[in-house]
Amino acid sequence: MPQNALKIKDHIDLFNDPEYLEIFKRKRAEFEDMPSEDEVAKQAAYINSVEYREKNLAREALVINPAKACQPVGAAYCAAGFEGTLAFTHGSLGCAAYFRSHLSRHFKEPSAMVCSAMTEDAAVFGGLNNMIEGLANAYALYKPKMIAVHTSCMAEVIGDDLNSFIIQSREKGSIPADFPVAFAHTPSFVGSHVVGYDNMMKSILSNFWEGKERKPGSGVNIIGGFDGYGVANAREIKDIIATMGIEGTLLSDVSDIYDTPADGSYRMYDGGTSLADTAKSLDAKATLSLQEWCTDKTLDYAKSKGQEVASFNYPIGLSGTDEFLMKLSQLTGKAIPESIARDRGRLVDAIEDSLAWIHGKSFSIFGDPDFVLGMTRFVMELGGEPLHLLCTNGNADWEGKMKELLASSPFGAMGQVWKGKDLWHMRSLLATEPSDYLIGSSYGKYLEKDTGVPLIRIGFPIFDRHHHHRFPTLFYKGGLRVLVTILDKIFDTIDEKTKVSGISYDLTR
Amino acid sequence: MDGMNPDVKAERKALIEEVLSAYPEKTAKKRARHLNVYDEGKPDCGVKSNIKTAPGVMTIRGCAYAGSKGVVFGPLKDMVHISHGPVGCGQYSWSQRRNYYTGTTGVDTFVTMQVTSDFQERDIVFGGDKKLEKVIDEIHEMFPLNKGVSIQSECPIGLIGDDIEAVAKKKAKEHGKMVVPVRCEGFRGVSQSLGHHIANDAVRDWMLGKGKSKDFETTPYDVVVIGDYNIGGDAWASRILLEDMGLRVIGLWSGDATLAEIERGNKGKLNLIHCYRSMNYICRHMEEQFSIPWMEYNFFGPTQIARSLRAIAEKFDDKIKAGAERVIAKYQPMAEAVLARYKPRLEGKKAMLYVGGLRPRHVADAYGDLGIDIIGTGYEFAHSDDYQRTAHYIKDATLVYDDVTDYELEKFIDKMRPDLVGSGIKEKYSTQKMGVPFRQLHSWDYSGPYHGYDGFAIFARDMDMAINSPIWALNKAPWKAA
């Protein structure tokens, strides 16, 4: 039957109509030459087996459904958090299109970025002319206060030298002699987006710090790292700075640029760490990173300038936040105010109210290295038991710290740490040794579909749910939000399970 | 016909001048050739196209890899497509085109999977061929029911001198399954477009006429549909009409397609092409090599659908002609009911488009059916033949912009204040912030199908919900509203 104009069905319902089901059947039978139903059923069962898991874990070259992106997208995200800063991809033009789309799909926001549009001739002669022309056009057209250049793999493979190219561009008059251009080499075949973030942060800081004399002060710099919840978490960080009354600078503040209002005008730039504050941040007493593996080189650099440094692992919840606040207090000499203690108390209160629903449940977690570590720690605080903890872009250092963390609590006894593995590995792990729940990004929805393990969407990217990034995950208040997200899924899952018979389909839980 | 009010034309020409004035002189000169106000009766849109993008502008274009893996090969469901190179390209394009398919993912179909050789520094330094061999071996181990593998080259492959063709031949022989090497490195060409062409050539050289296709029994009513990627189910909403009129769709490229459907592509009596830009190459090849005629058709909106069904039927006998009339008669009442519901709400609205392959022209009449005027349109990666074809669809004084930059598009939208913009994810949010309704016309904004009669109903519903949402009247705080 054709559509009913008063009750139009889209793809969600339309293809369940009998005539479409008939089409699928006929197509498969007559034209597709697909394997027989028996063969398919056999293989579908086999990929859930222990034998398949062993083969899967033995893969050496093939990567299937990795949970990581490449360096430049991390560099672009980092740059977006600075005042009036335009990210510039030196490389093929498709790269910038992909980075912009990726960020827009998560944040549901515009993501401005230009590229040097290198093609075959640049592959032969190098991308100098593209840089000269590109900087001139970008400067004239988009009137940035700073341009932050990162590279995609083409430029890296042919060995373009950003520093020299930018100097030559200045000489040719593309940009004024004193116009700030940060630049970071961000090869996509090294590390992942978290490394790209680090490289760009270091490059922006060095752009403002190099050649300046440091006048040590009492301020503290805080770096959030690559974070799908960066919008709301930046606000939490600034809130803590204000509440504690400290002199603090959040380096890369994306709270405005990825959350601009709809009021009739499009803001290509909005908010961000001011360039003046970025320059002043050299004088800070210390630089603290909330994500250790997003800031390796940056913290080394800050240390080399005489600053104290410390890093944390995505502090969600109680002990992670406690450590961060105490460090902040110790560095600044400011007491942690009562209002923050009350926030802590509220989170403890919420956990006490809900512990019965989480205690003893097992959770598998995947995502960026600091996220997985911070989340594992929080899950154990809730009385949950971490099971498969997987990080495609985790290194040996991460693995060591994870094992240490698990060993620190009886709730960590079941935990298995999977470094450098992908989500097809996770599929085998969940199929053969399932946890009660899975925590991770939208990519986890395929795991939920295949293994039946309910997905709690926390991570990056979240493409298929809206506006999660507008709510925090860090510290006590973010922990509360994470707790609610976990609980909602647990209760929904129980309701789903019990509504068939009606038994245990309780009004009050 | 005198055409549009000359003032409107002059205004739009002035707008182009204003926009160009922001560029450095050299770039302004380059960009000027890509912008025009259409004069009715001219055989093309008066813009240059398929030219390198100026560095440093915010182009909306993608790359050759996007054209090959993202568009042509990605939807082909029973093969495993390797994003060969570093992790990013495959990651950003993972599951984003909404190419629907039936099958058991990870068992007999693989479309929504991100399969990559995840290049590391050592692969760049020492070459990736050995790794590629192992990747292919491991694919056969993990996915034994796959029908073959395609190698989608990312930028480094061509730069480090890997010989993926040699690997492909070796591994095809070893495993007894197809391996298709595709040289779609992102730096090739000026946009996605060369990626389509390269992918078409790979189909021609490695796939067409292979496998069991030799023994396929044909009928006089066999057609192959080319250039429908089944976004949101488009191909199914098209197939239902073609089958209903009595044709046998023996292959549909490449939405929901299997390798067998590609291999037997030269077995049809007629090739029907929807997305001309991305797959005309293979149609021309089949015409030359196998004398298979091809024709373009348009399944957007009832006017074009009926016209296309009749034109297709003209190529066949009376049985099919009667079939086409039967299909039109079956669906026309629904189409009229949809128009009765939505046209009064949309009549007189103005829309601007900026999309890819065929949509900047093909959807124009679907909007026209709803009473919506297209006042501006343009393509990311068109060639001059696309702009010639566009001239038939657009009205006098339509603003035409090729490879538009974000800067230009934003200014055009701001000055022309259309009631709707149809473009992509990168344009969506900035446009909406300006208070202008928007629909993504690449992914159908997570809706669809939009092809066929069933699709038109959804198209009408979606355009209405975008334009007539109450939110647009509320985006100014009342104490600030002028």
Interface residues (C-beta under 8 A of the other chain):
Chain A: P2 Q3 N4 A5 L6 I8 K9 D10 H11 L14 F15 E19 Y20 I23 F24 K27 R28 F31 E32 D33 M34 P35 E39 V40 Q43 A44 I47 K55 N56 R59 E60 A61 L62 V63 I64 N65 P66 K68 A69 C70 P72 V73 F88 G91 S92 L93 G94 C95 A97 Y98 F99 R100 S101 H102 S104 R105 K108 E109 P110 S111 A112 M113 V114 C115 S116 A117 M118 T119 E120 A122 A123 N130 M131 E133 G134 L135 A136 N137 A138 Y139 A140 L141 Y142 S152 C153 M154 V157 I158 P187 S188 F189 V190 S192 T260 P261 A262 D263 G264 S265 Y266 R267 M268 W424 R427 Y443 Y446 D450
Chain B: A22 Y23 P24 K26 T27 K52 T53 A54 P55 G56 V57 M58 T59 I60 R61 G62 C63 A64 Y65 A66 D78 G85 P86 V87 G88 C89 Q91 Y92 S93 W94 Q96 Y100 T102 G103 T104 T105 G106 V107 D108 T112 M113 Q114 V115 T116 S117 D118 F119 Q120 E121 D123 I124 K131 L132 K134 V135 E138 I139 E141 M142 P144 L145 K147 E154 C155 P156 G158 L159 I160 G186 F187 R188 G189 V190 S191 Q192 K212 G232 G233 W236 A237 R239 I240 E243 V249 I250 G251 D256 T258 L259 A260 E261 K330 Y331 P333 M334 A337 V338 A340 R341 T405 D406 Y407 E410 G424 I425 K426 K428 Y429 S430 T431 Q432 K433 M434 G435 S447 G448 P449 Y453 D454 A457 I458 A460 R461 N475 K476 A477
